[in-house]
Amino acid sequence: MGRIILTSAGSWDAVPGFNTELHTEVKGPDRDFAEDFVFVGRRADVLDDSDIERVREHTHLIHAGIDFEGETRSWAQKAAQLALAAVTAGATSVFVETACKAFTKKALSGIDPTDPHSLFHLFVEVMGDATHFSTEGMHAFGLAEVKAPYSAVNRESAQAAVISLAAQMVCERFKPVNGGYFRASESAPLYEVTQSSVDEARSDDPYANPLPSWVLQLSD
């Protein structure tokens, strides 16, 4: 199942309406939302002081979301169009909650809803912890996440493999094969591709991808 959730923040006397197929809901200001947005935006180094001030002073939130079946870019295109319409109508920020990505009006100015690379940038994040790199937000396209464990030896190649496979899945409609192999470039290390179990992928988190992840393991 695919899912997209995004929230636009702005200050309006009259909240604008939008012609969209996504489900929308207007709410009042939410301090927790503002601080979450600032935390994520600071972590990604995409906010300046004026951006932070504007999001903290918002008077309204427009929540939008959709659940859908199948692999498609159409809902991501519609959600991108809504995000652009929101900032055109005065929204100062858009939080793509299913990817944990923060965008200001300026950052959205280069997004083209017809370009799959723009959609990948808008709806997919790559995050790392102490042991793994993993995508977040691939369910915006009805696709599973991609992840790879890494060590000090293969940190860079693991990150490159995750980004490359995920981008090819979205932009080129590449379909991984369970038990197959993948490399980010001709000179890059070879990774074996396996799919996690369905049970491993289940979560009660509404922002989590319910599809079993693709896992890249460095081939011997």
Wavefront OBJ file of the C-alpha trace (Angstrom):
o trace
v 0.000 0.000 0.000
v 1.225 3.495 -0.847
v 0.856 6.507 1.404
v 1.659 10.216 1.332
v 1.208 12.618 4.247
v 2.253 16.263 4.071
v 1.431 19.377 6.035
v 1.625 23.003 4.883
v 1.954 25.836 7.385
v 0.979 29.453 6.799
v -0.684 32.554 8.178
v -3.970 33.402 6.499
v -6.996 35.519 7.359
v -8.983 33.160 5.120
v -7.478 29.732 4.446
v -7.391 29.028 0.685
v -9.142 26.053 -0.845
v -7.408 23.661 -3.222
v -8.609 21.537 -6.108
v -6.967 18.248 -5.164
v -7.829 14.576 -4.873
v -5.850 14.263 -1.643
v -7.796 14.344 1.602
v -7.250 17.720 3.285
v -8.008 19.104 6.729
v -7.420 22.609 8.073
v -6.274 23.040 11.683
v -5.094 25.864 13.878
v -1.510 26.500 14.982
v 0.472 23.635 16.467
v 3.605 24.427 18.435
v 4.802 20.817 18.368
v 4.551 20.783 14.579
v 6.616 23.967 14.363
v 9.358 22.586 16.602
v 9.440 19.265 14.719
v 9.770 21.179 11.442
v 12.561 23.347 12.852
v 14.413 20.303 14.227
v 14.287 18.473 10.891
v 15.114 21.600 8.898
v 18.093 22.428 11.096
v 19.354 18.868 10.874
v 19.278 19.129 7.080
v 20.707 22.694 7.219
v 17.901 24.118 5.064
v 16.529 26.855 7.357
v 17.643 30.357 8.194
v 16.394 32.489 11.102
v 13.592 34.071 9.052
v 12.313 30.612 7.997
v 12.225 29.516 11.623
v 10.393 32.654 12.679
v 7.746 32.241 9.971
v 6.971 28.626 10.753
v 6.764 29.354 14.484
v 4.323 32.190 13.806
v 1.962 30.145 11.593
v -1.765 30.483 12.230
v -3.039 27.502 10.241
v -1.970 24.041 9.107
v -3.293 22.246 6.048
v -2.906 18.486 6.462
v -3.102 16.417 3.275
v -2.809 12.704 2.701
v -3.740 9.732 0.579
v -3.555 5.937 0.825
v -3.472 4.056 -2.453
v -2.761 0.672 -3.981
v -0.117 -0.245 -6.529
v 3.134 1.261 -7.787
v 2.577 4.682 -9.339
v 4.047 8.183 -9.541
v 0.643 9.774 -10.114
v -0.168 10.415 -6.450
v 3.279 11.859 -5.825
v 2.690 14.212 -8.763
v -0.657 15.290 -7.322
v 0.844 15.807 -3.874
v 3.694 17.855 -5.360
v 1.167 19.997 -7.234
v -0.694 20.580 -3.967
v 2.529 21.565 -2.161
v 3.330 24.077 -4.906
v -0.226 25.427 -4.867
v -0.015 25.855 -1.099
v 3.167 27.957 -1.200
v 1.772 29.957 -4.113
v -1.244 30.694 -1.911
v 0.955 31.872 0.956
v 2.195 28.802 2.819
v 5.663 29.372 4.224
v 6.656 25.731 4.668
v 5.744 22.179 3.743
v 6.606 19.161 5.879
v 6.607 15.836 4.001
v 5.829 13.703 7.005
v 6.132 10.320 5.318
v 9.772 11.165 4.506
v 10.513 13.468 7.466
v 11.640 16.255 5.091
v 11.246 20.005 5.649
v 10.842 22.413 2.734
v 10.562 26.192 2.652
v 8.838 28.086 -0.136
v 12.235 28.818 -1.692
v 13.292 25.161 -1.596
v 10.115 24.118 -3.411
v 10.634 26.632 -6.217
v 12.720 24.184 -8.247
v 10.325 21.236 -7.944
v 8.790 20.020 -11.204
v 5.851 17.627 -10.573
v 6.346 16.070 -14.020
v 10.004 15.199 -13.358
v 10.541 11.908 -11.469
v 13.906 13.105 -10.125
v 12.171 16.127 -8.553
v 9.570 13.816 -7.040
v 12.280 11.538 -5.644
v 13.967 14.555 -4.036
v 10.668 15.766 -2.578
v 9.320 12.513 -1.153
v 12.344 10.335 -0.303
v 15.024 10.840 2.341
v 18.095 8.695 3.047
v 18.987 8.401 6.709
v 21.740 6.653 8.600
v 22.264 5.380 12.116
v 25.137 3.526 13.734
v 24.708 0.429 11.574
v 22.456 1.058 8.543
v 21.554 3.455 5.768
v 17.883 3.431 4.822
v 15.444 5.331 2.645
v 12.319 6.844 4.128
v 9.255 7.781 2.083
v 9.359 5.316 -0.828
v 5.691 4.491 -0.164
v 4.901 7.826 -1.849
v 5.344 5.733 -5.002
v 3.910 2.477 -3.661
v 7.450 1.101 -3.321
v 9.390 -0.589 -0.525
v 12.251 1.083 1.316
v 15.886 0.240 0.579
v 18.450 -0.305 3.313
v 22.008 -1.546 3.727
v 24.221 -2.300 6.721
v 27.662 -0.742 6.663
v 31.021 -0.838 8.373
v 33.904 1.633 8.332
v 35.183 -0.146 5.212
v 32.062 0.157 3.044
v 30.238 3.180 4.468
v 30.395 5.288 1.284
v 29.567 2.445 -1.098
v 26.612 1.333 1.038
v 25.122 4.829 1.064
v 25.658 5.172 -2.696
v 24.039 1.776 -3.326
v 20.945 2.663 -1.278
v 20.484 6.016 -3.011
v 21.145 4.596 -6.485
v 18.797 1.625 -6.173
v 15.996 3.740 -4.687
v 16.381 6.429 -7.354
v 16.324 3.844 -10.149
v 13.197 2.256 -8.669
v 11.409 5.626 -8.688
v 12.822 7.328 -11.767
v 13.474 4.386 -14.108
v 10.893 1.934 -12.729
v 13.673 -0.550 -12.006
v 12.382 -3.653 -10.229
v 14.779 -5.421 -7.837
v 14.814 -9.218 -7.795
v 14.915 -11.140 -4.537
v 18.266 -12.949 -4.570
v 19.586 -10.752 -7.377
v 22.516 -8.353 -7.427
v 22.995 -4.601 -7.739
v 25.839 -2.130 -8.033
v 25.609 1.661 -8.155
v 28.094 1.908 -11.047
v 30.371 -0.329 -13.088
v 33.254 0.252 -10.667
v 31.168 0.090 -7.461
v 31.062 -2.943 -5.144
v 28.506 -5.640 -5.854
v 25.571 -6.014 -3.436
v 23.205 -8.952 -3.064
v 19.541 -7.941 -2.913
v 17.070 -9.696 -0.615
v 13.607 -8.792 0.577
v 12.749 -8.716 4.271
v 9.810 -10.697 5.596
v 6.339 -9.174 5.696
v 6.216 -9.583 9.487
v 9.396 -7.535 9.844
v 7.835 -4.705 7.846
v 4.587 -4.415 9.820
v 4.171 -1.314 11.973
v 1.439 0.634 13.715
v 3.250 3.866 12.859
v 1.068 5.749 10.309
v 4.202 7.268 8.776
v 6.011 3.940 8.349
v 6.169 2.079 5.060
v 4.130 -1.149 5.404
v 5.959 -2.876 2.535
v 8.862 -5.292 3.224
v 12.189 -3.553 2.627
v 14.831 -4.380 0.050
v 18.090 -5.148 1.864
v 21.520 -4.774 0.262
v 24.325 -6.946 1.581
v 27.899 -6.605 0.324
v 28.613 -9.634 -1.845
v 31.593 -11.831 -0.929
l 1 2 3 4 5 6 7 8 9 10 11 12 13 14 15 16 17 18 19 20 21 22 23 24 25 26 27 28 29 30 31 32 33 34 35 36 37 38 39 40 41 42 43 44 45 46 47 48 49 50 51 52 53 54 55 56 57 58 59 60 61 62 63 64 65 66 67 68 69 70 71 72 73 74 75 76 77 78 79 80 81 82 83 84 85 86 87 88 89 90 91 92 93 94 95 96 97 98 99 100 101 102 103 104 105 106 107 108 109 110 111 112 113 114 115 116 117 118 119 120 121 122 123 124 125 126 127 128 129 130 131 132 133 134 135 136 137 138 139 140 141 142 143 144 145 146 147 148 149 150 151 152 153 154 155 156 157 158 159 160 161 162 163 164 165 166 167 168 169 170 171 172 173 174 175 176 177 178 179 180 181 182 183 184 185 186 187 188 189 190 191 192 193 194 195 196 197 198 199 200 201 202 203 204 205 206 207 208 209 210 211 212 213 214 215 216 217 218 219 220
